[in-house]
Protein backbone atom coordinates (compact mmCIF):
# COMPACT_ATOMS: atom_id res chain seq x y z
CA UNK A 1 0.00 0.00 0.00
CA UNK A 2 1.41 3.35 -1.02
CA UNK A 3 0.72 6.28 1.25
CA UNK A 4 2.02 9.75 0.53
CA UNK A 5 1.99 12.01 3.53
CA UNK A 6 4.30 14.42 5.26
CA UNK A 7 5.38 14.03 8.87
CA UNK A 8 4.98 17.80 9.12
CA UNK A 9 1.25 17.39 8.47
CA UNK A 10 0.90 14.73 11.19
CA UNK A 11 2.25 16.87 14.06
CA UNK A 12 -0.34 19.40 15.31
CA UNK A 13 0.62 23.06 14.91
CA UNK A 14 0.25 23.68 18.66
CA UNK A 15 2.20 20.60 19.82
CA UNK A 16 4.68 21.51 22.61
CA UNK A 17 7.56 19.76 20.82
CA UNK A 18 7.40 22.34 18.00
CA UNK A 19 8.80 25.05 20.32
CA UNK A 20 11.34 22.69 21.84
CA UNK A 21 12.46 21.59 18.38
CA UNK A 22 13.21 25.18 17.35
CA UNK A 23 15.22 25.75 20.58
CA UNK A 24 17.17 22.53 20.02
CA UNK A 25 17.91 23.36 16.39
CA UNK A 26 19.20 26.82 17.34
CA UNK A 27 21.54 25.25 19.92
CA UNK A 28 22.72 22.70 17.35
CA UNK A 29 23.51 25.44 14.82
CA UNK A 30 25.82 27.02 17.44
CA UNK A 31 27.57 23.67 17.99
CA UNK A 32 27.81 22.74 14.32
CA UNK A 33 31.57 23.48 13.98
CA UNK A 34 32.29 21.15 16.92
CA UNK A 35 30.22 18.37 15.34
CA UNK A 36 31.84 18.79 11.92
CA UNK A 37 35.19 17.89 13.49
CA UNK A 38 33.74 14.66 14.98
CA UNK A 39 32.90 12.81 11.76
CA UNK A 40 35.07 9.75 11.21
CA UNK A 41 36.56 8.95 7.83
CA UNK A 42 36.06 5.19 8.18
CA UNK A 43 33.82 2.67 9.97
CA UNK A 44 30.07 2.23 9.86
CA UNK A 45 27.88 5.02 8.49
CA UNK A 46 27.71 7.98 10.83
CA UNK A 47 24.57 9.21 12.52
CA UNK A 48 24.68 13.00 12.61
CA UNK A 49 25.51 14.18 16.15
CA UNK A 50 22.61 16.64 15.87
CA UNK A 51 20.20 13.72 15.45
CA UNK A 52 21.69 11.84 18.41
CA UNK A 53 21.45 14.87 20.67
CA UNK A 54 17.87 15.57 19.66
CA UNK A 55 17.19 11.89 20.40
CA UNK A 56 18.67 12.32 23.89
CA UNK A 57 16.41 15.31 24.37
CA UNK A 58 13.38 13.17 23.46
CA UNK A 59 14.56 10.47 25.87
CA UNK A 60 14.70 13.03 28.68
CA UNK A 61 11.39 14.72 27.82
CA UNK A 62 9.45 11.47 27.47
CA UNK A 63 11.14 9.59 30.36
CA UNK A 64 12.24 6.75 28.11
CA UNK A 65 14.21 4.17 30.09
CA UNK A 66 17.05 3.54 27.66
CA UNK A 67 18.56 4.35 24.30
CA UNK A 68 17.61 0.84 23.20
CA UNK A 69 13.95 1.43 24.01
CA UNK A 70 14.11 4.81 22.26
CA UNK A 71 15.49 3.22 19.08
CA UNK A 72 12.70 0.62 19.20
CA UNK A 73 10.09 3.38 19.47
CA UNK A 74 11.80 5.25 16.66
CA UNK A 75 10.69 2.43 14.33
CA UNK A 76 7.02 3.43 14.70
CA UNK A 77 6.69 6.79 16.47
CA UNK A 78 5.98 9.43 13.82
CA UNK A 79 6.37 12.30 16.30
CA UNK A 80 9.90 11.17 17.14
CA UNK A 81 10.76 10.79 13.45
CA UNK A 82 9.46 14.30 12.76
CA UNK A 83 11.50 15.74 15.64
CA UNK A 84 14.67 14.08 14.31
CA UNK A 85 14.00 15.14 10.69
CA UNK A 86 13.81 11.51 9.55
CA UNK A 87 11.59 10.31 6.76
CA UNK A 88 9.21 7.38 7.20
CA UNK A 89 11.37 4.93 5.24
CA UNK A 90 14.68 5.62 6.96
CA UNK A 91 15.93 2.90 9.32
CA UNK A 92 16.23 3.77 13.00
CA UNK A 93 19.83 3.87 14.16
CA UNK A 94 21.34 1.29 16.47
CA UNK A 95 21.23 2.02 20.20
CA UNK A 96 24.99 1.42 20.50
CA UNK A 97 25.50 4.66 18.53
CA UNK A 98 24.75 6.66 21.70
CA UNK A 99 27.92 7.04 23.71
CA UNK A 100 27.46 9.80 26.28
CA UNK A 101 25.26 12.77 27.09
CA UNK A 102 26.66 15.99 25.64
CA UNK A 103 26.61 18.58 28.42
CA UNK A 104 27.33 21.44 26.00
CA UNK A 105 24.12 20.71 24.07
CA UNK A 106 21.90 20.70 27.14
CA UNK A 107 23.61 23.84 28.44
CA UNK A 108 22.94 25.60 25.12
CA UNK A 109 19.27 24.59 25.18
CA UNK A 110 18.98 25.63 28.84
CA UNK A 111 20.60 28.97 28.03
CA UNK A 112 18.07 29.68 25.30
CA UNK A 113 15.17 28.72 27.58
CA UNK A 114 16.45 30.84 30.49
CA UNK A 115 13.53 33.27 30.18
CA UNK A 116 11.08 30.37 30.46
CA UNK A 117 12.51 29.05 33.73
CA UNK A 118 11.78 30.35 37.22
CA UNK A 119 14.59 31.08 39.65
CA UNK A 120 12.10 30.95 42.54
CA UNK A 121 10.55 27.54 41.95
CA UNK A 122 11.85 24.08 41.24
CA UNK A 123 10.30 20.64 41.32
CA UNK A 124 11.72 17.39 42.59
CA UNK A 125 10.41 13.96 41.71
CA UNK A 126 10.35 11.89 44.90
CA UNK A 127 9.04 8.70 43.35
CA UNK A 128 10.12 5.56 45.21
CA UNK A 129 10.77 2.63 42.90
CA UNK A 130 11.09 -0.94 44.14
CA UNK A 131 13.95 -2.78 42.49
N, C-alpha and C positions, 0 to 999 in steps of 0.2 A: 504494500500500500504506500503510495507516494503522498506525502503531506508537505505542503510548502507553507511555512509560517516562520515568523521572526521571533526570537526570544524577547526582543524589545517589546513586542506586542503582547506578550504573555505576562510581563511584570506590570502591575498597576502603577499608574503615574504617581500615586501618593504613597507608594510603599516606602517604609523607613530606610531600606537598604539603598535606595537611590541617592539620598543625601550622603550616606556613609561611603558609597562607591565614589562619589566625586571628591570627598576628602582624601580617601585612600589613593586615588589616581593623582591628585596634586602632590601628595607626599612622595609617591613613586617617581614622579617627574623630577623632583629635587634629587632623588637618589640614583637616577639613571646613570650618571657617569661611574658611580661605584659598581653598579651591576654590570655595566659593559665590560669592566675589567675582570669579571668573574667567569666569563664564558670559557669553557675548556675547548681546546682544539681537537681533542680525540675522546673516545669513549662513547657511551650511549647518547642518544639525542637529548639535548638539554631541554629542561622546562624553564621558561623564563622566570627569573627570580621574582619579578613583579607578580606573576601568577601564583607562585608559592606563597608569597607574603599575603596576598589577598585571600588565599585559602586559609592561612593561619588566622586571619582576621575573622573569617566565617566560622572557623572552629571555636574561637573565643566567644563570638556573639551568639552562637547557637548551642553552646555547651556540649559540643561533640567530644566524645571520650578520647578519641585517638585519630591520628592521621590516617590509619588504615580504615576506620569507620567512615571518615570524611571521603576518602577516595571511593569507597563503596557507594556512598550516597551521591557522589559526583556522576555516577553512571546514569542516574535517573532523575536527579533533582534539577529541574529547569531553572529555578531561581539561582542556584549555585553556579550553573553553567553561564547564565547571563552575567552574574557578578564577575566571573573570571574571564569574560570575553571569549568563551569557547562556543563553537557551533555544536549542533546536535549530533553530528556524526563523529566528532573528534573523540578519541579514546581518552578516558581518565588516566592520569599519570599514576605511577606506582607509588605507594606510601613510603617506600624507602628513599624517595627523592627528598623528602623533608629531612633536614639535618639538625637545625637548631633555630630557635626563635630569634629574629633579628630585632634587637633592642632599638636600633636607629629608626627602623620603620615605625614601630609603635610610638616612639618619642615624637616623630614627625607628625603622625596622625593626632596624637594628644596635643601637640603644640597648636595645630590648626583648629582643634575643637576647644581651645582654652576658654573662649567666650561662652561656650555651652555648659561648662562645668562650674559647680558651686564650690567655693572655698570654705563655706560654712557647714556644708552637709556632706556626709559620706555614708555609704551603706556597707554592711558586712553580712556575708552569708554565714549563718551559724548552723548550717545543716549538719546533723550527726549521721554518718553513714556507718552501717555495720559491715565489717569486712568478712 
